[in-house]
Amino acid sequence: MKPSGIIKEPSILQAALIFAAIAVLLLVIFGSGLGIAETGFIKAVGEIQATLIPGTGTEYWSVARAGFQASESWKGSIYVFLGVLAGMAASILVFREFEPSHKGFRNCSGGFIGGITLGFGAAMLFGGAVKYFFDTLPMLSLAGVIGVIFIIIGIYVGNMLKDVIG
Amino acid sequence: MSGAFMWAGLGLGFLLGFFIHRARLCINDAFEHHFFRMRYGRMRLLVLLTALCAIALNLSAWVKGISPEALLYPLGLFTIAGGTFLGVGMALSNSGLISMFWKAASGNLRSAFAVIGAVMGVVVYSILFPSLRPGLYDFYFNKVSLTDFYVNAIFFSLVLAGLAAYFLSRDS
């Protein structure tokens, strides 16, 4: 029997309350909110990079580790990220929501170019939009307010560019 | 690192990932739907969650005596440049840094290529970092200030709660 109700399709309020509760637990344990999952992605890329092309980007990784992350957050982030991937996989498998799309080369190239830009910006910010919307902005950092404004401008500009790039 | 720390991370991550997929949480979708499709459901979740996080994180940091400095960043040119790159990348790849994983796993080819691109983007940036650092990171508009932090935080939480109430009252 498949789960239903709040597990299958939480309402907006239920989902927001669940995420806020998880954010509080993450803050208490790791000293970071929901954005820790994005930190985990960046750290995971760093681990892959150190294994495959050792000696590259060492200055960036030392700054990322020391300057912009709480140490507990940096250490635990990769576990949270792996847990997030497992949770997403479980949700897709349990509810059988795999729907492959068969769109053309233009769609793939647009995604690839977007991915490179996204990764470049995330590395520059030491985190992604979740970190800025749900950690930094709620904690009243001016960096959060400015960061969110420019993310929104970027989304608007990117949607305009979609017609050109695909 | 203790095993409990690791299992706590994996467990909370699992819950987070499961509900991110169930709620279809994606910041890019929220703005795209709001600006271009006139659908407000995702935006309501985004604003409500930001407001709830403002209240919950500030209260728990205050009650538990956790320093909020870990969540406050200095503001510099990198915030502006990084935010713009991130936003453009989100729009072009149709996903955010976390939502691209559930979209790719659900069979979205564009997001699958975005995952590969994002890994390459981080690697490229880490290699270019030494030449970009002087311009982007060595000039700060301001350092982190905690002056009247909690007074501002409570005020800001109320503003966000008002915004959330506004969006919740709209039809999706």
Interface residues (C-beta under 8 A of the other chain):
Chain A: I7 K8 E9 P10 I12 L13 A15 A16 L17 I18 F19 A20 A21 I22 A23 V24 L25 L26 L27 V28 I29 F30 G31 S32 G33 L34 A37 E38 G40 F41 I42 V45 G46 I48 Q49 I53 T56 G57 E59 Y60 W61 V63 F68 Q69 A70 S73 K75 G76 S77 I78 Y79 V80 F81 L82 G83 V84 L85 A86 G87 M88 A89 A90 S91 I92 E97 F98 E99 P100 S101 H102 K103 N107 C108 S109 G110 G111 F112 I113 G114 G115 I116 T117 L118 G119 F120 G121 A122 A123 M124 L125 F126 G128 A129 V130 Y132 F133 F134 D135 T136 L137 P138 M139 L140 S141 L142 A143 G144 I146 G147 V148 I149 F150 I151 I152 I153 G154 I155 Y156 V157 G158 N159 L161 K162 I165
Chain B: M1 F5 M6 A8 G9 L10 G11 L12 G13 F14 L15 L16 G17 F18 F19 I20 H21 R22 A23 L25 I27 N28 F31 E32 F35 F36 G41 R44 L45 L46 L48 L49 T50 A51 L52 C53 A54 I55 A56 L57 N58 S60 A61 K64 I66 P68 A70 L71 L72 Y73 P74 L75 F78 T79 I80 A81 G82 G83 T84 F85 L86 G87 V88 G89 M90 A91 L92 S93 N94 G96 L97 I98 M100 F101 W102 A105 S106 G107 N108 L109 R110 S111 A112 F113 A114 V115 I116 G117 A118 V119 M120 G121 V122 V123 V124 Y125 S126 I127 F129 P130 R133 L136 Y137 N142 V144 F149 N152 A153 F156 S157 L160 L168
